[in-house]
Amino acid sequence: MYSNSQTVFEENFESKNNAFNLETDGYVLSKADNYTGTVTAVVRENNGNKYARMVASPNGGAKMQIVKTITVEAGKNYVYELDTKGPFKRHIRIYTLNDELISASPDYKPTTTAEEAQWKKLETTFVAGAGVTQVKIGLYHNWSGTIDIDNIKVEETIRQTAFYLSNAGDDSNKGTIDAPWKTLSRISANSLFPGDAVYFNRGDRFDGHYVVNGSGEIGNPILISAYGTGEKPIITGEVGSAGGGDYAEAILIENCDNLILEDLEIQNERLVTRSGVSDTDAFGIAIHNSSDAVMENFVFRNLTLKDVFAVQPMLEPEDFDAIQVSGIRFTCSKNTEVGKEKNIQNILIEDSYFTNLQRFGIQFKHSGGNNGVGNDAINKIKDIIVRNNEFYYNGGTAVLPNRTYNCLIENNIFDHPGATTDARMPGRGSSVWNIWSVNTVVQYNMCLSTRGYLDSYGIHIDIENENTFVQYNYMEDCEGGFVEILAGNKNAVYRFNVDVNSGFRVHDWNNASSTIYVYSDRWKEPNQAALNLCDGVYINNNTIVIDQGIKTNGDPYTTAITFDSKNTFVYNNIFSSTNGAGMGERNFAIRDNNTPFTVTNNLFEGTVNTSWVNMDKNSQIGASRFTGIGDNKKAYQVFENSLALNNGTPIQGPVLPGAGTGVFENVPAYPNVDFYGNPIDLSSGTPNIGAYNGKSNADILSNSTFNLVSKNTWLVYPSADNLKLHIGKVSGVLTSNIEVSIINLKGQMVQEESLKVIPNKREFILNVNEGLANGIYVLTIKSEGVSHSRKILLRK
């Protein structure tokens, strides 16, 4: 681990007489204030070996400690180690002369009688700060009884900065690429410093508990990644009964920051109870701030989070909130004292894959602050970007911002949140929902096949948020419906979204399946004395389509439209309900609470509740004339003779605070393009109705009649450098050329090629255009007159 070491302090007690009292040689003993016994430390001898024995005789929490002051050199790196033997928990510490903790090793406690009788080396590294010429080295013992000590050593080192782990390694090695360590406990015991790197061998699996031990600096983070060739290394908290039960998380990051984690697979399928860990908890990566300082600068990139389950399965709906299982979880303890406020901020999670998680993909959760302590910017997790990730068949919500400030969620695929593919899953969850958050933008995502007995919309806005913008998203087949806005929100906005065939939940509750559901807590306040109403609801320029007349259970496809809010604006939307579906026919209720309720310039097609249509001050009633009806429904743009063209009204809606800066650097204050990238100005002129604002037919996608089939005929996977796509037939060889097209989320063709057949081959290679940005696309492959389409996530 270290080279060119120079010993600055060493003590093996061989020169001391038996029964020598260490307090006469500069060692200082201490104990807990409420411990009434005494603590001693003397030299003992056994089979010719001399060592120190520290004893606190009466049984109890002595919390005894022995320290010695040694001389060091400011700015130098050191490693401190000693051997210990005994049955109780202990660790070593480094202090300044003012008793400020510089470094400490993880706690160690033997788990068997044999381990209690063996010597155990404890080690930690530290840097002598500017002006520091002396430090205290100590051993802390959590209980009373007896602890033996030997071979104390402090060495100045040229510090190793890269550490490697492999299943073929050994913890007695140096942790280099040629002599790697083996276990998570070994790397957890190693202090990390700015610029350090930790590498796990690809193809290997590491069971245990990785406790990140150190922080980077701004511009000089700590990297935790992979090396070698093959699949991503797997890190799990699964150790079973032999390891004392499965850990709450595979990786714990507490009070450490300036970190990058990438190219890892994290699992944690807890099956065995562990003492001190709730059976309802399980996390892949847990990030927690329990300190009195801000934690900042986290990057999570190209990770796989999968198979994370608590010991306790999800059995009953009333257990729902108890199951907080997450792939990645950020938490911060409550701010209770002025001058010691903290949060976690500057977080980027990108290009990662989340699947088969019991509930959440990613969860952000600050505990807030006491009255008079801090403000929104510090009492919430701040400045978050979640982008270019895929969430596939998870038991609950993909991303939950709970008390966040400035959160951008964009270009993600949310496929089957609320899944029930595992009986332990709760089976409920909108793709994204936020609560008690300020300034949230959810844009350019695909929300597909959301399921659940409550909520379970594409994206919903939970209670008491301020400035939430749900825009430019494609939602399809979401069981709860399109819009759900719960109580007490300020400026809740849905705009420029396309929603297709959502709102089909089978339940006796009137609002179980809704096109629009804006809720208050009226049921809690029968006297209406303190209704927690939303103030400022904007639903504009969305294209909302139901073209299925019958639900899967055979019932008619009907949805609800209900509002209970203040200052509500619904304009420039297409409400299209055809083939026997009834939009707003399940339940219709409007409460304006004696405030403006503006419904204007919407287009109504098919069977839409008459009362809703009649509320519109300037309605358009007739055919939407979508492009590609029948065979190609990717875009939902409209032809030139559609009633949607030029019949909208200019209402800008609320401004996005912080637009053009920070995490919203590329987000304008007001929309300047439509869903498809066409320019729009909602402050003047005559915008279109719906999510499409193109003014001519010129750039509409081809509506050629392709026979789109969903069966898995083609296999698509990226090259190692993500610059090429391998496209292969699942069975048989290629017999004709194939035509390939890539369409972005806005419905625009970004790449189109014809690839010539290679005789007796089953695979083509497509070079992805250099100018194509990372993001979500639809790949279409046409061969032998048949076209096949699927979603892809490009990462270059």
C-alpha positions in Angstrom: 0.0 0.0 0.0 2.8 2.4 0.7 6.4 2.8 -0.6 9.4 4.6 0.8 8.0 4.4 4.3 9.8 6.0 7.2 8.8 5.1 10.8 8.1 8.1 13.0 6.8 6.2 16.1 6.9 2.6 17.1 6.2 0.7 20.3 6.1 -3.1 20.8 6.7 -3.0 24.6 9.6 -5.4 24.5 11.9 -2.9 26.3 9.3 -2.4 29.1 9.3 -4.3 32.3 6.4 -6.6 33.1 3.6 -4.7 35.0 5.0 -1.3 33.7 2.3 1.4 34.0 1.9 3.1 30.6 0.6 6.3 32.2 4.2 7.0 33.4 5.4 6.9 29.8 3.1 9.6 28.3 0.1 7.5 27.6 -3.2 9.0 28.7 -6.3 7.0 29.7 -9.8 8.2 29.6 -13.3 6.8 30.2 -17.0 7.8 30.1 -18.0 10.4 32.7 -20.7 8.2 34.1 -18.5 5.2 34.4 -17.6 4.7 38.1 -14.8 2.2 37.7 -11.2 2.7 37.0 -9.1 2.1 33.8 -5.6 0.8 33.9 -3.0 0.0 31.2 0.1 -2.0 32.1 2.6 -4.2 30.2 2.0 -8.0 30.3 4.0 -10.9 29.0 2.9 -14.2 27.4 5.2 -16.8 25.9 8.0 -14.4 25.7 5.9 -11.6 23.9 5.3 -8.4 25.7 2.2 -6.3 25.1 -0.1 -3.8 26.8 -3.3 -4.7 28.5 -6.0 -2.0 29.1 -8.6 -3.0 31.7 -11.8 -1.5 32.9 -13.0 -3.9 35.6 -16.7 -3.3 36.4 -19.0 -4.5 33.5 -20.5 -1.5 31.7 -20.0 1.2 29.1 -16.6 2.4 30.1 -15.9 3.7 26.6 -12.2 3.6 27.6 -9.5 5.1 25.4 -5.7 5.3 25.4 -3.9 8.0 23.5 -0.3 9.2 23.1 1.0 12.4 21.5 3.6 12.0 18.8 5.5 14.4 16.5 4.6 14.6 12.8 5.4 17.0 9.9 2.7 19.3 8.5 1.5 18.3 5.0 2.9 14.7 5.2 0.9 11.5 4.7 1.0 8.9 7.5 -0.4 5.4 8.2 -1.2 4.4 11.8 -1.6 0.8 12.8 -1.7 -1.5 15.8 -2.6 -5.0 16.8 -5.5 -5.7 19.2 -7.1 -8.7 20.9 -10.3 -8.9 22.8 -14.0 -9.7 22.6 -15.5 -6.2 22.2 -15.9 -3.5 19.5 -13.0 -1.1 19.0 -11.4 1.2 16.5 -8.3 3.5 16.3 -8.4 7.3 16.0 -6.2 10.3 15.2 -6.8 13.6 17.0 -5.4 17.1 16.9 -4.1 18.4 20.2 -7.5 20.1 20.6 -9.2 16.7 20.3 -10.6 17.3 16.9 -10.9 14.0 15.1 -8.7 13.7 12.0 -9.2 10.1 11.0 -10.5 6.8 12.3 -10.7 3.2 11.3 -14.1 1.4 11.0 -15.3 -0.4 14.1 -14.1 -4.0 14.5 -15.8 -6.6 16.6 -15.0 -10.3 16.5 -17.9 -12.6 15.6 -16.6 -15.9 16.9 -14.8 -17.1 20.0 -11.8 -18.0 17.9 -11.6 -14.5 16.5 -11.7 -13.1 20.0 -8.5 -15.0 20.8 -6.6 -13.8 17.7 -4.7 -10.6 17.1 -6.4 -8.2 14.7 -4.6 -5.3 13.0 -6.4 -2.0 12.8 -5.2 0.6 10.4 -6.0 4.2 9.3 -4.3 6.8 7.2 -4.1 10.5 7.8 -2.6 13.7 6.6 -1.0 16.2 9.0 -2.7 19.5 8.1 -1.1 22.9 7.6 0.7 23.9 10.8 0.2 20.5 12.5 3.3 19.2 14.1 1.8 16.9 16.8 -1.2 14.6 16.8 -2.7 12.1 19.3 -2.9 8.5 18.3 -5.5 6.5 20.2 -7.4 3.2 20.6 -11.1 3.5 21.5 -12.9 0.6 23.2 -16.7 0.7 23.2 -17.2 -1.2 26.4 -15.4 -2.3 29.5 -13.4 -5.5 30.1 -10.0 -6.2 28.7 -8.3 -5.2 25.4 -4.7 -6.2 24.6 -2.5 -3.9 22.4 0.8 -4.6 20.6 2.9 -3.4 17.7 1.9 0.3 17.5 3.5 2.0 14.5 3.1 5.3 12.7 4.9 5.6 9.3 5.3 8.6 7.0 4.5 7.4 3.5 4.4 8.2 -0.1 0.8 7.5 -0.3 -0.7 5.1 -2.8 -3.6 6.7 -4.7 -5.2 3.8 -6.6 -6.5 0.7 -4.9 -7.7 -2.5 -6.7 -9.9 -5.3 -5.6 -10.3 -8.8 -7.1 -11.9 -12.1 -6.1 -8.4 -13.5 -6.7 -6.8 -10.9 -4.4 -5.8 -11.1 -0.7 -6.3 -8.5 2.0 -2.7 -8.9 3.1 -1.6 -7.6 -0.4 -0.8 -4.0 -1.1 -4.0 -3.3 -3.0 -2.2 -2.6 -6.3 -3.3 -3.8 -9.7 -0.7 -6.6 -9.5 -1.4 -7.4 -5.8 -5.1 -6.5 -5.2 -7.2 -6.7 -2.1 -10.1 -9.1 -1.9 -12.9 -7.8 0.4 -15.1 -4.8 0.9 -14.1 -4.6 4.5 -10.5 -4.1 3.5 -11.3 -1.1 1.2 -13.7 0.2 3.8 -10.9 0.4 6.3 -8.7 2.4 3.9 -9.0 6.2 4.2 -9.4 7.9 0.8 -8.2 11.4 -0.1 -8.8 13.8 -3.0 -7.7 12.3 -6.3 -7.8 8.7 -5.1 -9.4 5.9 -7.1 -10.8 2.5 -6.2 -11.2 -0.1 -8.9 -13.2 -3.4 -8.8 -12.3 -6.2 -11.2 -14.8 -6.7 -13.9 -16.6 -10.0 -13.9 -16.1 -10.4 -10.1 -18.8 -10.2 -7.3 -18.1 -8.6 -3.9 -20.4 -9.5 -1.1 -20.4 -7.4 2.1 -20.6 -3.7 3.0 -18.6 -1.1 1.3 -18.4 2.0 3.5 -16.7 4.8 1.6 -14.1 6.3 3.8 -13.0 9.7 2.6 -13.9 12.8 0.5 -12.5 14.4 -2.6 -12.3 18.1 -3.3 -14.0 20.3 -5.8 -12.2 19.6 -9.1 -10.4 16.6 -7.5 -12.9 14.0 -6.7 -12.5 10.4 -5.6 -13.3 7.8 -8.3 -14.9 4.4 -7.6 -15.0 2.4 -10.8 -14.0 -0.8 -12.6 -10.9 -2.3 -14.2 -10.2 -5.2 -16.5 -12.5 -6.7 -19.1 -15.9 -8.3 -19.0 -19.1 -7.5 -17.3 -19.4 -4.8 -14.6 -18.2 -5.9 -11.2 -21.1 -6.6 -8.8 -21.2 -5.2 -5.3 -23.9 -6.5 -2.9 -24.8 -6.3 0.7 -25.8 -10.0 0.7 -23.8 -12.0 3.2 -26.4 -14.3 4.6 -26.6 -15.9 8.0 -22.9 -16.7 8.1 -22.1 -13.0 7.8 -24.5 -11.9 10.5 -27.4 -11.1 8.1 -27.7 -9.0 4.9 -26.7 -5.4 5.1 -29.1 -2.5 4.7 -27.1 -1.3 1.7 -24.3 -2.5 -0.5 -22.5 0.8 -0.5 -22.8 3.4 2.3 -21.7 7.0 1.8 -22.1 8.9 5.0 -20.6 12.4 5.5 -18.3 12.0 2.5 -18.6 13.9 -0.8 -16.9 14.9 -4.1 -17.3 11.4 -5.4 -17.7 9.7 -8.8 -19.2 6.2 -9.0 -19.3 4.6 -12.5 -19.2 1.3 -14.3 -20.5 -0.8 -11.4 -23.4 -3.1 -10.9 -25.1 -2.8 -7.5 -27.4 -5.5 -6.0 -28.9 -6.1 -2.6 -31.5 -8.8 -2.4 -31.9 -9.1 1.4 -33.1 -12.4 2.6 -31.7 -12.6 6.1 -32.4 -10.3 9.0 -29.5 -8.3 10.4 -29.3 -6.9 13.9 -29.9 -3.1 13.9 -31.3 -3.1 10.3 -35.1 -2.9 9.7 -36.5 -5.7 7.7 -38.3 -3.2 5.6 -35.1 -1.5 4.4 -32.9 -2.3 1.5 -30.8 0.0 -0.7 -28.2 -0.4 -3.4 -26.3 2.8 -2.6 -27.3 4.9 0.5 -26.0 8.4 0.7 -26.6 10.1 4.1 -25.7 13.4 5.7 -25.7 13.3 9.5 -23.0 15.9 9.9 -23.2 19.7 10.4 -21.8 20.5 6.9 -23.0 20.5 3.3 -22.2 17.4 1.3 -21.7 18.2 -2.4 -20.6 17.0 -5.9 -21.8 13.5 -6.6 -21.7 11.8 -10.0 -23.3 8.4 -10.6 -22.7 7.2 -14.2 -23.2 4.0 -16.2 -24.3 2.0 -13.2 -26.6 -1.0 -13.1 -29.0 -1.1 -10.1 -31.0 -4.3 -9.8 -32.4 -7.0 -7.5 -32.8 -4.8 -4.4 -35.4 -6.2 -2.0 -36.1 -5.9 1.7 -36.4 -9.0 3.9 -40.1 -7.9 4.5 -42.1 -8.4 1.4 -44.9 -6.0 0.3 -47.9 -7.9 1.6 -50.7 -5.4 2.2 -51.4 -1.9 0.8 -51.2 -0.4 4.3 -47.5 -1.5 4.3 -46.8 0.7 1.3 -45.1 3.7 3.0 -43.0 1.4 5.2 -41.2 -0.1 2.2 -38.6 2.6 1.3 -36.4 0.2 -0.8 -34.4 2.1 -3.4 -31.7 1.6 -5.9 -30.0 4.9 -4.9 -31.2 6.8 -1.8 -30.1 10.3 -0.6 -31.1 11.3 2.9 -30.2 14.2 5.1 -31.0 14.5 8.8 -33.1 17.4 10.1 -31.6 20.9 10.5 -32.1 21.7 14.2 -29.5 24.4 15.0 -28.7 27.7 13.4 -25.2 27.8 12.0 -25.1 24.0 11.5 -27.5 23.7 8.6 -26.7 21.1 6.0 -28.0 19.4 2.9 -26.7 17.3 -0.1 -26.2 19.2 -3.3 -24.9 19.1 -6.9 -25.9 15.6 -7.9 -25.8 14.0 -11.4 -27.2 10.5 -12.1 -26.9 9.6 -15.8 -26.6 6.7 -18.3 -27.6 4.1 -15.8 -30.0 1.2 -15.7 -32.5 0.3 -12.9 -34.4 -2.9 -12.9 -36.2 -5.4 -10.6 -36.2 -3.1 -7.6 -38.8 -3.6 -5.0 -40.0 0.0 -5.0 -37.9 3.1 -5.9 -35.3 3.6 -8.5 -33.9 6.8 -7.0 -35.1 8.6 -3.9 -34.1 12.0 -2.5 -35.3 12.8 1.0 -34.4 15.7 3.3 -35.9 15.8 6.8 -36.3 19.6 6.6 -35.6 22.0 9.4 -37.0 23.3 12.7 -38.9 26.6 12.7 -36.4 29.4 12.2 -33.6 27.2 11.1 -32.4 27.4 7.5 -34.6 28.1 4.4 -35.8 26.2 1.4 -32.4 26.2 -0.3 -30.7 24.5 2.6 -33.5 22.4 4.1 -33.9 20.5 0.8 -31.6 18.4 -1.3 -30.5 20.8 -4.0 -29.3 21.0 -7.6 -30.1 17.6 -9.0 -29.9 16.2 -12.6 -31.3 12.8 -13.4 -30.9 12.1 -17.2 -30.5 9.4 -19.8 -31.3 6.5 -17.6 -33.6 3.6 -18.1 -35.9 2.2 -15.5 -37.4 -1.2 -16.4 -40.0 -3.1 -14.5 -39.6 -1.8 -11.0 -42.2 -2.3 -8.2 -42.8 1.4 -7.7 -41.8 4.9 -8.7 -38.6 5.5 -10.7 -37.6 8.9 -9.3 -39.0 10.5 -6.1 -37.9 14.1 -5.2 -38.9 14.6 -1.6 -37.9 18.0 -0.3 -35.7 18.9 -3.2 -34.7 22.4 -4.6 -33.9 22.7 -8.3 -34.3 19.2 -9.7 -34.1 18.4 -13.4 -35.3 14.9 -14.6 -34.9 14.5 -18.4 -34.4 12.1 -21.2 -35.2 9.0 -19.2 -37.2 5.8 -20.1 -39.7 4.8 -17.5 -40.9 1.4 -18.6 -43.5 -0.4 -16.3 -43.1 1.4 -13.0 -45.5 -0.2 -10.5 -44.7 -3.6 -11.8 -45.7 -6.9 -10.1 -43.2 -9.2 -11.7 -42.1 -10.2 -8.2 -44.6 -10.9 -5.5 -42.6 -8.7 -3.1 -43.3 -5.6 -5.1 -46.0 -3.1 -4.0 -47.2 -2.7 -7.6 -47.9 1.1 -7.4 -46.1 4.1 -8.7 -46.1 7.0 -11.1 -42.9 7.2 -13.1 -42.0 10.4 -11.2 -43.8 12.2 -8.4 -42.5 15.0 -6.2 -43.5 16.2 -2.7 -42.6 19.3 -0.7 -40.2 20.3 -3.5 -39.3 23.7 -5.1 -38.4 24.1 -8.8 -38.8 20.7 -10.4 -38.7 20.2 -14.2 -39.6 16.8 -15.6 -39.0 16.8 -19.4 -38.3 14.7 -22.5 -39.0 11.4 -20.8 -40.9 8.4 -22.0 -43.4 7.0 -19.4 -44.7 3.6 -20.5 -47.2 1.2 -19.0 -47.4 2.6 -15.5 -49.3 0.3 -13.2 -50.8 0.5 -9.7 -54.0 0.5 -7.5 -53.4 4.2 -6.6 -51.6 7.1 -8.2 -49.8 5.4 -11.1 -50.0 8.2 -13.7 -47.2 8.9 -16.2 -46.0 11.7 -13.9 -47.9 13.1 -11.0 -47.4 16.1 -8.7 -47.9 15.2 -5.1 -48.6 17.7 -2.2 -47.2 21.1 -1.5 -44.7 21.7 -4.2 -43.8 25.0 -5.8 -43.0 25.5 -9.4 -43.4 22.0 -11.0 -43.1 21.8 -14.8 -44.1 18.5 -16.5 -43.3 19.2 -20.1 -42.2 17.5 -23.4 -42.9 14.0 -22.1 -44.4 11.0 -24.0 -46.8 9.0 -21.9 -48.6 5.8 -22.9 -50.7 3.1 -21.3 -50.5 4.6 -17.8 -53.1 3.0 -15.6 -54.1 6.0 -13.4 -54.3 8.6 -16.2 -52.6 11.7 -17.5 -52.7 14.5 -15.0 -52.7 14.1 -11.2 -52.1 17.1 -9.1 -52.6 16.7 -5.3 -53.2 19.3 -2.6 -51.4 22.6 -1.9 -49.3 23.1 -5.0 -48.3 26.5 -6.3 -47.7 26.7 -10.1 -48.3 23.1 -11.1 -47.8 22.9 -14.9 -48.4 20.2 -17.6 -47.5 21.4 -21.1 -46.4 20.1 -24.4 -46.9 16.4 -23.4 -48.3 13.6 -25.6 -50.4 11.1 -23.7 -51.9 8.1 -25.3 -54.4 5.6 -23.9 -54.0 6.4 -20.2 -56.6 6.1 -17.4 -58.1 2.6 -17.5 -57.9 1.5 -13.8 -60.7 -0.9 -12.8 -62.0 0.3 -9.5 -65.3 1.5 -8.0 -63.8 4.8 -7.0 -65.1 7.6 -9.4 -61.7 9.1 -10.0 -59.8 5.8 -10.2 -59.0 6.5 -13.9 -58.6 10.1 -14.9 -57.7 12.2 -17.8 -57.3 15.1 -15.3 -57.4 14.8 -11.5 -56.7 18.0 -9.5 -57.3 17.2 -5.9 -57.7 19.1 -2.6 -58.0 17.9 1.0 -61.7 18.8 1.0 -62.5 15.4 2.5 -60.4 16.3 5.5 -62.0 19.7 5.9 -65.8 19.2 5.8 -66.3 22.8 6.9 -63.9 24.1 4.2 -62.3 26.4 6.7 -58.7 25.6 5.8 -58.7 23.9 2.4 -55.2 23.1 1.1 -56.0 24.1 -2.5 -53.6 24.2 -5.4 -53.1 27.8 -6.6 -52.0 28.2 -10.2 -52.8 25.1 -12.3 -51.7 25.3 -15.9 -52.6 22.5 -18.4 -51.8 23.6 -21.9 -50.6 22.5 -25.3 -50.9 18.8 -24.6 -52.1 16.1 -27.0 -54.3 13.7 -25.0 -55.5 10.7 -27.0 -57.7 7.7 -26.2 -58.4 5.6 -29.2 -59.3 2.3 -27.5 -63.0 1.9 -26.7 -62.8 -1.2 -24.4 -60.6 -1.9 -21.4 -58.8 -5.2 -21.0 -61.6 -6.4 -18.6 -64.2 -5.7 -21.3 -65.6 -2.5 -19.7 -66.1 0.7 -21.7 -63.0 2.9 -21.6 -64.1 6.0 -19.6 -62.1 8.5 -17.6 -62.8 11.3 -15.1 -62.1 15.0 -15.3 -62.2 16.7 -11.9 -60.8 20.0 -10.5 -60.7 21.5 -7.0 -58.3 24.4 -7.2 -57.7 28.1 -7.5 -56.6 30.1 -10.5 -56.8 27.3 -13.1 -56.0 27.6 -16.8 -56.7 24.8 -19.3 -56.0 25.9 -22.9 -54.6 24.8 -26.3 -55.0 21.1 -25.6 -56.3 18.4 -27.9 -58.8 16.1 -26.1 -59.3 13.2 -28.6 -61.5 10.3 -27.5 -62.5 7.9 -30.3 -63.5 4.3 -31.0 -66.1 4.4 -28.3 -64.0 5.8 -25.4 -65.6 8.4 -23.2 -63.2 11.1 -21.8 -64.6 12.7 -18.7 -67.7 10.4 -18.8 -66.7 8.4 -15.7 -66.8 11.4 -13.4 -66.9 15.2 -14.0 -66.7 17.8 -11.2 -65.4 21.3 -11.2 -64.7 23.5 -8.2 -63.3 27.0 -9.0 -63.3 28.2 -5.4 -64.4 31.6 -6.5 -61.2 32.2 -8.5 -60.6 32.4 -12.3 -61.1 29.1 -14.0 -60.1 29.6 -17.7 -60.9 26.8 -20.2 -60.3 28.1 -23.7 -59.1 27.2 -27.2 -59.1 23.5 -26.8 -59.9 21.0 -29.5 -62.4 18.3 -28.7 -62.7 15.2 -30.8 -65.0 12.2 -30.4 -66.8 11.4 -27.1 -65.7 14.0 -24.5 -68.0 15.1 -21.6 -70.4 17.7 -22.9 -70.1 19.8 -19.8 -66.4 20.0 -20.2 -66.7 21.0 -23.9 -69.3 23.6 -23.0 -67.0 25.2 -20.5 -64.5 26.2 -23.2 -64.9 29.8 -24.2 -63.5 29.3 -27.7 -63.6 25.6 -28.4 -62.7 23.7 -31.6 -64.9 20.6 -32.2 -64.0 18.2 -34.9 -61.3 15.9 -36.3 -57.7 16.4 -35.0 -56.3 14.9 -38.2 -53.3 13.3 -36.7 -50.5 12.2 -39.1 -49.9 8.5 -39.5 -53.2 7.3 -38.1 -53.5 3.5 -38.2 -50.0 2.3 -38.7 -47.5 4.9 -37.4 -48.5 6.6 -34.2 -45.0 7.8 -33.0 -45.6 11.5 -33.5 -49.2 12.7 -33.2 -48.5 15.7 -35.3 -51.4 17.1 -37.4 -52.0 17.8 -41.1 -52.4 21.3 -42.6 -56.2 21.2 -42.5 -56.5 20.3 -38.8 -58.6 22.5 -36.6 -55.5 22.5 -34.3 -53.5 24.7 -36.6 -53.4 28.4 -35.6 -56.4 28.2 -33.3 -54.6 28.4 -29.9 -54.4 31.3 -27.6 -51.2 33.1 -26.3 -51.0 32.5 -22.6 -47.4 32.1 -21.3 -48.0 30.6 -17.9 -45.6 30.9 -15.0 -41.8 31.5 -15.3 -39.3 28.9 -14.3 -37.1 30.4 -11.5 -33.4 30.0 -12.2 -33.9 29.3 -15.9 -30.6 29.5 -17.8 -28.5 28.9 -14.8 -27.3 25.9 -12.7 -29.1 22.6 -13.4 -31.5 24.6 -15.6 -28.8 26.1 -17.8 -30.4 24.7 -20.9 -34.0 25.2 -19.8 -35.7 28.5 -20.9 -37.9 30.6 -18.6 -40.9 30.0 -21.0 -41.3 27.3 -23.6 -39.7 28.3 -26.9 -40.3 25.1 -28.8 -43.1 22.5 -29.0 -42.9 18.8 -28.3 -41.3 18.2 -31.7 -38.8 21.1 -31.7 -40.8 23.6 -33.7 -40.5 27.2 -32.5 -43.4 28.6 -30.4 -44.2 31.9 -28.7 -46.9 31.7 -26.2 -46.9 35.4 -25.5 -48.3 36.5 -28.9 -49.8 35.3 -32.2 -51.8 32.2 -32.8 -50.1 29.1 -31.6 -51.5 25.7 -32.5 -53.6 23.6 -30.3 -51.9 20.5 -28.9 -48.2 19.6 -28.5 -47.4 20.2 -32.2 -46.8 23.8 -33.4 -45.5 23.2 -36.9 -47.2 25.5 -39.4 -46.9 23.4 -42.6 -46.8 19.8 -43.7 -43.2 20.1 -44.9 -41.4 18.5 -41.9 -44.0 16.0 -40.9 -42.7 12.4 -40.7 -43.4 10.1 -43.5 -46.7 8.3 -43.0 -45.8 5.3 -45.1 -47.8 2.3 -44.0 -45.4 0.0 -42.2 -46.6 -3.2 -40.6 -45.2 -2.6 -37.1 -44.9 -5.8 -35.1 -43.8 -6.1 -31.5 -42.4 -9.6 -31.4 -38.7 -9.9 -30.7 -37.4 -10.4 -34.2 -34.2 -8.3 -34.0 -31.6 -8.1 -31.3 -30.0 -4.7 -30.8 -27.0 -4.0 -28.6 -24.2 -1.4 -28.5 -20.5 -1.8 -29.1 -18.1 -1.5 -26.2 -17.4 2.2 -27.1 -21.1 2.9 -27.7 -20.4 4.3 -31.1 -22.0 1.4 -33.1 -25.2 -0.5 -32.9 -25.1 -4.3 -33.6 -28.4 -5.3 -35.2 -28.9 -9.0 -35.5 -31.8 -11.4 -36.4 -32.9 -13.6 -33.5 -33.2 -16.6 -35.8 -32.3 -17.3 -39.4 -29.9 -15.4 -41.7 -30.4 -12.2 -43.6 -31.9 -12.5 -47.0 -32.4 -8.9 -48.0 -31.1 -5.4 -47.4 -32.5 -3.6 -44.3 -33.5 0.0 -43.9 -32.7 1.6 -40.6 -34.1 4.9 -39.2 -33.6 6.6 -35.8 -36.2 9.1 -34.6 -35.8 11.3 -31.6 -38.3 11.9 -28.8 -39.7 14.9 -30.7 -40.6 12.8 -33.7 -37.8 14.0 -35.9 -35.8 11.7 -38.2 -32.1 12.0 -37.1 -30.5 9.1 -39.0 -31.7 7.0 -42.0 -29.6 4.4 -43.8 -29.9 1.4 -46.1 -27.6 -1.5 -45.1 -26.6 -4.1 -47.7 -27.1 -7.8 -46.8 -24.0 -9.8 -46.1 -24.5 -13.4 -47.3 -25.0 -16.0 -44.6 -24.7 -13.4 -41.8 -27.2 -12.6 -39.1 -25.9 -9.2 -38.0 -25.4 -5.7 -39.3 -23.4 -2.9 -37.7 -24.8 0.6 -37.8 -22.4 3.5 -37.1 -24.3 6.0 -35.0 -24.0 9.6 -36.4 -21.3 11.6 -34.6 -23.6 14.5 -34.0 -26.3 12.4 -32.3 -26.6 13.4 -28.7 -27.1 10.9 -25.8 -30.8 10.3 -25.3 -33.9 8.3 -26.0 -34.8 7.3 -29.6 -37.0 5.0 -31.6 -35.1 2.6 -33.8 -37.0 1.3 -36.8 -35.8 -1.7 -38.9 -37.5 -2.5 -42.2 -36.7 -5.8 -43.9 -38.7 -7.8 -46.4 -41.5 -5.3 -46.3 -42.0 -5.6 -42.6 -41.0 -2.9 -40.1 -40.0 -3.4 -36.5 -39.6 -0.6 -33.9 -38.2 -0.4 -30.4 -37.0 2.2 -27.9 -33.2 2.6 -27.5 -31.1 4.7 -25.2 -28.0 6.0 -26.9 -24.9 6.7 -24.7 -21.7 7.7 -26.4 
